[in-house]
Amino acid sequence: MAKSSNFEDIRRDILAGKFQPVYLLHGEESYYIDRITDLLLEHVLADEEKDFNLTQLYASDVNRQGSLAEVITACRRYPMMAERQLVMLREAQLLERSINIDDLAYYLEQPSESTVFAVTFKGKSFDARKKVFKLFADKGVCFESKKIRSYELPKVVLSELKSQGFTIDDRALTALCESVGEDLTRVFSEVSKLELSIKGKHITLDDVSSQIGISKEYNNWELQSAIAVRDLAKIERIRQYFERNPKNNPLVVTLSVLFSFFSNLMLSFYCRDKSERGLMAELGCSYPAAKDLKAAQRWCNAWHTMSNLSLIRDYDAQAKGARSVTGGKDYELLAELLYKLTH
């Protein structure tokens, strides 16, 4: 029974030539599913073996056939002039309801030792109650690629950079994650650009600003820091910059950052150790973020913080067209909100 269900473990095994007979790659986040698929395509077969030993079938192919018979037949074939063959069933989430994926159990109960069979199932988790799920888990690898939440993104990016031998400033990491969002494909595309363009192995805020096109001085991270110390003049300068550059500074992103900050501020009041190191340990935040929380605690108590969270939710609803009182544009709503948050 194969135990690997962690991306790094699966990646390491594939690179070492340790292939499992079956792989089920499923979940909301397509990035890691695509990464494992590419690793299998690159390493299971040599280039000269792929003409006769690589079979890729899509849900659309199976839907036309009306059954999984072609998939099972392909898996049962012997490789030609090679040690093994690779069979892939891709986009299995698009299989028609009339096709019962449990029919794969016929093959999975006794998979061929000379076949590596992989199924990709994107956009949602595979039903763990199905018989085939248990067989994939018993005979090979079941990997669920879960959606990365915004608070998890810095850790994921940091891990990826570390695996490539790079380090990054806290501010640069925060700016990168804020500017790109939670789409891992886009995130790692930008990371690759940074790795190729910088000199040396350390990424700074200047690198992120120049390569990704964000302002080093006027961004959501700097706005958060200005709010933390209640620097009203700087808050207004950043707001005016956002107004002049609305496409690069969408209100929905700013509101998300502010809500996350005040949510952590609320939690910080209940941390046992309220030092910067204590907040870092209990909230899983960086030192600059913990420093901002400590600064904000000096003027914003728990009741004020709770009121601010309610305000942000209200203005988020207004920005999306609900409960709009003023009917104002995004920058007008942001101006009102920033004033209320800090007074």
N, C-alpha and C positions, 0 to 999 in steps of 0.2 A: 504493500500500500504506500503510495507516494504522499509525502507530508507537505511539500512546498506549496504555500499559498501566498507568499510574500514576493513582491516584484523583484527585489534584489536577489533573493534566493533562486527564483526561476531564471533570472538573467544570468546569474553565475553558473548555474547548471548547464544552461544552453551553450554558453561560451566554452564550457569545459567539455562539451560533447556528451553530456549526460541527458539524454532525451527520454521523456515519458511516452508511453504508447498513446495516451489520449490527453487532450487539453480542452477544458471548457473555460473560455474567457468571456466574462459577462460583467455588466454593471453600467452605471450612469455615465462614468467618465471614460470617454473613448481613447484618451491619450495612451494609457498604459496597455490597453488592449492592442492598439496599433503597434506599440513598441515591441510587445512580445511576438505579435504576428510577424513583424519585420525581422526579428531575431531568428525565428524559426525558418523563414524564407532564406535568410542569409547563411545559416549554419547547418541545417539538417542535410542539405545536398550541396555538392560541388556544382559549379556552373555547368559543367559538361554533363552532369547527371539529370538536370532539370527537364530536358526535353521529353524524356520518357517516364520520369518518376515524380513529377509534380502535377497534382490535380487540384484545381481550385474551382469549386462549385459555389454559386451564389443562390440565395433564396429564390430569386427569379427563375433560375434553371430548374430547381426542384419543383417550384409551383407549376411550371410548364409540363413536367413529367407526371405530376400528380402524386408522387410518392418519394420516399427516401431510398428506393431500391438502387438507384445509380450511385448514391453515396456509399451504401454498404458494399456494393459490388467493387467500387474503386478501392475501398479499404481492404478487401479480401485479396486483391491482385498481388502477385509477387513483383518485387522490383526488378527492373531490367538493367543488368550490368552495374548494379550498385548494391550497397549493403542494405539500404532501406529506401522507402518512398515517403513522400509527404502528401497528405490529403487534407484539404481545408474546406469546411462548409462555412461560408461567410454570410454575415447579415441574417443570421438565423431568426432574429426577432421578426423578420418580414415573411416568415413562412405562413401560408394560408391556414386557416383554422381546420380545414379538411385534412391537413397533413399532421399526423400524430408524431411528434418528435420522440415519444416513448418507443417508437419502432426501432430507434437506434440501439435499444437494449439488446436486441438480437446480436449485434456486433460487439457491444461493450462488455457483455458477459464473458467473452473470450476474444479480446482484441489480438490482432496479428502482431507478432514480435518484430516483423520487418516493416511495419507501417507506423508512422507518426500521424495521428489524426487530431486535428484542431477544429473547434467550433467557436465562432465569434458571435456574441449576442449582445448588441449595443443598445444603450439608452435606458435600460432598466435591468433589474436583477432577475436572474433565471429562477423559476419556481423551484425552491428547494424541496418541495414535497414530491416532485416527480421522480419516478424510478431512475430515469437516466441521470439525474443530478447525483444521486447516491452512487451510481455506477462510475461516473466520472471521478467522483471524490475517492472511490475505492481503488480504481484501476490506474489513476493518473493524477492530473492537476485540475483543481477547481479554483480559478482566480477571479475574485470579485473586485472590479475597479470602481471604488466608491467615489462619489462626487466630492471634490475638495472644497471645504468651506473656507471663507475668506481668512479666518483666524488661523487656519492650518497652512495656508499658502506660503508664508515666509519660511516655515520649517521645511517644507517640501523643496522650495527653491534652494535653500541653504544646503540641504542634503545633496541635491543634484550638482551644485557648484563644487561642493567638497569632493564628490566622487571624481570630478574632472580636475582636481588639484587647485581650485580657485578659492579665494576668500573674498568677503564683501563687507563694506561698512554697514552698520545698522541703518543709517539714514538712507543709504543707497538701496538697501534691500527693501525698506518700507516704501520708498518712492517707486521702485520697480513694480512691486506687487500692487500698489494702489493704481498705477497708471495703466497696467495691462489688464487687470481683472482676473477672474477665476477660470478662464478658458486655458487649460494647461497646454494645449497645442500652441496657442499664441504666446503664452508665457515662456515656454522653452524655445520658441523661435527667436524671441527677443534675447533670451539668455545666450543662445548660440551666436547671435550677432555680437553681443558684448565680448564673448570669449575670443572671437576671431579678430575683433577690432582693437582691443586694449593691449598695451605693452605691459608685460609682466603677468602676474597671477593674482593681483589684488584689484578689485573693482570698487571705485569710489563714486560718490554722488555726481561728480563732474562727468564720469564715464556714462552713467545712466542718463544724465541730462543731455549730453551731446549726441548719444547714439539713439535714444528713444524719443527725444524731442520734447521733454518736459522742462519746465522752468525750475532751476535749482532753488530759486528764492521764493517763487509763488506756486505752491502746490498744496495738496490737502494735508500733507504731513506738517508743513510749516504753519498752515492755518490752525491745525490742532495744537501745535506748540504755542502759538500766539494766544489761543483761547486759554490754554493751561495757565499762562502767567497773566492773563487778562490785559494783554497789550492791545488796547483798542485802536491805536493808530495803525499798527501792523495788520490787524484784522481787516481794517477798512482798505488798506493798500492791496491786500490779497484779494478782497472781494471785488475791487475795481478791476484788478487784472483778470479775474474770472469773467467779469462782465464783458471785457474786451475780447476775450478768447473763449467763448462759450462752447465751441466744438471740442476743445481740448480739456474742458473742465465741466462736464455735465453735472447738473445739480444732483441727480440721483446718486452719483458716486460720492459727492461731498456729503450728502445726507447719510449715506451708509457709513462713511468714516466717522462722522460725528456721533452717530448712534452707537457705533462700536466703542468709541472713546468714553462716552458717558456711561455706557453699560459696564465697562471695566472700572470706571470711577466708582460706580455704585458698589460693585463687588469689593473694591479696595477698602471700603469702610469696614468690611467684615473680615478682612484678612487678619490672621493672628499676628503676623510680623508685617508691620506697615513701613519698614525700611525699603529702599529701592531693591535690595537683594531679595527681601521677603516677597515683595510684589512680583518680581521676576519669577521666583520659584512657584508661587501659588497661582498666578494668572498666566504664566507661560509667555510673558511679554519680554521685549528687549529692554536694555537699560535706558535708552532715551524715552521709550514709552512709559517706563516706571517713573522716570524723573518728571515727566509731564503730569502723571497722576498725583505725585507728591505735591507738585506746585499747585494743581487745581484744588486739592484738599484744603488749601489755606483760605480759599474764598468761596468755595462751593460745597455746602454741606449736603447731607444725604437727602434732605427734603428738596433742596434746590436741584439736586441731580435728578431726582424722580420727576420733578416738574419739567426739567429740560428734556428728558426722554419722551415725555408726553408731547411737548412742543414739537420735537423732531418728527414724531409719528404724524402729528397733525399737518405739518408743512409738507411731509412726504405725500400725504393724501391730497393736499391742495395741488401739489406739483403734478399729480397724476389725474387731476380733474375732479376730485371729489371734495366736497365741503369747501369749495373755494369761496372766500368772502370778498377778497379784493380783486380777483380775476387778474392778478399781476403776472408779469413775466417771471422767469426763473430767477433773474438777478434781483428783482424786487422782493420776491419771496425770501431769498437768501439774506438780503439786507435786513428785513424785518426779523428773521429768525436769529441772526447773529446778535442783533441788539438785545432781543429778549433773553437769549442764552447767557449773556454777560451782565445783565442788570437785574 
